[in-house]
């Protein structure tokens, strides 16, 4: 009886592995056939990945350098070839 249980477990493992392999190949073919469109986000440029120059804030408006650094580093992590060109606060 013990060898039957091991055989059933082995067959089940092989079946799941085969099914996951088929699904992986299918997903790869779908993503190859339908590539993701290039996203254009406001304020991002796909030019060089150089840090953006600090712009002087308008009168009565202050820009926290920490916030600028956090936004810039997050954009660089999410989109490696992008750079922040302008940060505007919505009110």
C-alpha positions as CSV (number, residue, x, y, z in Angstrom):
1,X,0.0,0.0,0.0
2,X,2.9,2.4,0.8
3,X,4.3,2.1,-2.7
4,X,0.9,2.9,-4.2
5,X,0.7,6.2,-2.3
6,X,4.2,7.1,-3.4
7,X,3.4,6.3,-7.0
8,X,0.2,8.4,-6.8
9,X,2.1,11.3,-5.3
10,X,4.8,11.1,-7.9
11,X,2.2,11.1,-10.7
12,X,0.4,14.0,-9.2
13,X,3.6,16.0,-8.8
14,X,4.5,15.2,-12.5
15,X,1.0,16.2,-13.6
16,X,1.1,19.6,-11.8
17,X,4.7,20.3,-13.0
18,X,3.6,19.5,-16.6
19,X,0.5,21.7,-16.3
20,X,2.6,24.6,-14.9
21,X,5.1,24.2,-17.7
22,X,2.3,24.4,-20.3
23,X,0.8,27.5,-18.6
24,X,4.2,29.2,-18.4
25,X,4.8,28.6,-22.1
26,X,1.4,29.9,-23.0
27,X,1.9,33.0,-20.9
28,X,5.3,33.6,-22.6
29,X,3.8,33.2,-26.1
30,X,0.9,35.6,-25.2
31,X,3.3,38.3,-23.8
32,X,5.5,37.9,-26.9
33,X,2.6,38.2,-29.3
34,X,0.9,41.1,-27.5
35,X,3.7,43.3,-26.1
36,X,2.8,45.9,-23.5
37,X,2.5,49.4,-25.0
38,X,5.0,52.0,-24.1
39,X,3.6,54.2,-21.4
40,X,4.1,57.9,-21.5
41,X,3.7,59.6,-18.2
42,X,3.4,63.3,-17.6
43,X,6.6,64.8,-16.3
44,X,8.8,61.8,-17.4
45,X,11.3,61.7,-20.2
46,X,13.0,58.6,-21.5
47,X,16.1,60.5,-22.4
48,X,19.2,60.1,-20.3
49,X,19.0,58.8,-16.8
50,X,20.7,61.9,-15.3
51,X,19.4,63.6,-12.2
52,X,17.2,66.5,-13.0
53,X,18.5,70.0,-12.1
54,X,16.8,71.6,-9.1
55,X,14.5,74.4,-10.3
56,X,14.0,77.4,-8.1
57,X,10.6,77.4,-6.4
58,X,8.1,80.1,-7.3
59,X,7.4,82.9,-4.9
60,X,5.6,81.7,-1.8
61,X,6.1,78.1,-2.8
62,X,8.7,75.8,-1.2
63,X,9.9,72.5,-2.4
64,X,11.2,70.1,0.2
65,X,14.5,68.6,-1.1
66,X,13.7,65.3,0.7
67,X,10.4,65.0,-1.3
68,X,12.3,65.7,-4.5
69,X,14.9,63.1,-3.7
70,X,12.2,60.5,-2.8
71,X,10.2,61.1,-6.0
72,X,13.3,61.1,-8.2
73,X,14.7,57.8,-6.7
74,X,11.2,56.2,-7.0
75,X,11.0,57.1,-10.6
76,X,14.5,55.9,-11.3
77,X,13.6,52.5,-9.6
78,X,10.4,52.1,-11.5
79,X,11.6,53.5,-14.9
80,X,15.4,53.2,-15.2
81,X,15.7,55.3,-18.4
82,X,13.4,58.1,-17.2
83,X,14.1,61.3,-15.3
84,X,11.9,63.8,-13.4
85,X,11.6,67.1,-15.3
86,X,9.0,68.8,-13.2
87,X,7.2,68.2,-9.8
88,X,3.9,70.1,-9.3
89,X,1.8,70.0,-6.2
90,X,-2.0,69.6,-6.7
91,X,-4.2,71.5,-4.4
